């Protein structure tokens, strides 16, 4: 699983693949470029070898900082590793994933709902016209259901 987060800890995108190889890393960085609309100035990663080639080829102008989780000093990938905890906890409760396609849909949906819960995404972005003026709790609940429906239609894209 590849995961991109920004400097505030918000998950930008997740790509789920069979193997963590150079082609998967390149596909992940291309996907980030398409969704973000611009190249990052710095890419921070762990010591996974395929990242070197992928960053060099897909993001040649970005500075690549390779860090380690267990360093006494300097930068670590601790924020990236911490962002995996809720996902791992949820997967453990559901006994894992069966296929790549359902895994990708799970990660997309889970990360968006988690972003909604943490305040990184807002219902106003998902549901046009939310919040209605003087909304009752019932109307707010219907808006959340509409947001989940909007999310569901977005998650049907090809992985």
N, C-alpha and C positions, 0 to 999 in steps of 0.2 A: 504494500500500500504506500502510495506517495501522497504527501500532504503538504500544502503550502499555507503558511500563516504569515500575517503581516507583523509589523513591529508592536502592535497592540494586542496580539494574541488571537486575533480573529482569523478563523479558517477561511482561506480564499477558495481553495479547490482541493478535491481528493480524487485520486486515480487509483483504481484497484486493478491489478494485473496478476497473471500467473507467476511471472518471474520478475525479479528486480535486476534487469540487465540494461545495457546501454540504450537499446531501442525503446524500452519502456520509459527510461529517464528522459530521452529526447521527446517522446510523445507527451509526457507530463509537462515539460517546459513549454512546448508548443501550445498545449491546451491552456496553460496559464497566460501566455502571451495573448491568445485569442480572447479569453474572458476578461483579462485585466485592461486591455486596451493600450498597454504600454509596458516597456521593459523596466524591470527593477534596476536600481543602481547597484545593489549588493545582493548576493545570494549567499545565505548561510546554510551550510549542510554538514552532515556528519562525514565520516571518512569512507563512505561507500564509493568504490572506484569508478563506476559508470557516471557518476555526477561530473567528474572532471571533463570527460569528453563531451557530455551533453551540454554543460554550461558553456564550454568553449565554442561549440558549434551553433547552438541555438541562441545563446545570450552573449555574444562576443564582447559587448561593451560593458557588461556587468562585472563588478569585482566579485570573485569567488572566495569566500572565507570558509575554510574547512575547520570545524571545531570538534571537540569531543565532549561527551556527557560527563565524564568523571575527571575533569581537570581541577587542579587545586587553584589555578589562577587563569585569567583570560576568559574568552568567550566560551560558552557551552551551548549545546542544543537543548537545554533544559526546558525552555518554553515549548518547543516542538514535542518533546517527550511527554510533557505534562498534558498536552492537548490530546494525547492518545488514551488517557485514563478513562474518561467517560465512555468512549467507544469500546474499549476492551471490556469494561464492566457490563455494558449492554450486550455485547456478543457472547460473553460468558453465560449470561442469563438465558439467551436464546439458543445456546448450544451451537454457535458458529454459523457459517454460511454454506450454501449448497452449490451455487454457481457464480461465475464472474458477473453475469448480468444482474442477478438479484443482489449480489454484494455491492456493485456500483450504485444501484438504486438505493440500497440501504444507507450507504455512506453519504450520498448526496442529501437524502432526506433527513438523516440523523444530524448532519452538520448544520443544515439550515434551521431545524428546530432548536438545536443547541444554541445557535447564534441568536435566534429569536428569544430564547430564555435568558441569555446573558446580556441582551440589549444591543448586540452588534447589528441585528436586523430589526426592522420595525414593521408593524402591521401596515403602516401607511405606505410602505414600499410594495407590499404584496397585494393589498386590497385597495383599489381606487375608491376614494370618498370616505375612507375610515379616518378618524372616528366620526360617526354621525353626531350632530349637535344634540346634546341632552340624551345620549344613548343610555338605554336601560341595560342591566346586566344581560338580559336575553339578547338584545341587539349586538352587544359586544361578543357574546358567545357565537352568534351567527356569523359575525365578521371573522372570528378565528376559524370557523369551519370553512368559510369562503377562502381564507388564506391557505388552508390545508389543501383545498381543492385546486387552487392555483399552483401550489407546490407540486401536487400530484401530476398535473398536466405538464409541468416543466421536467419532471423526472422520467418521462417516457422517451426522452431523446436517446439516440443510439449511443452506446458506451464506446 
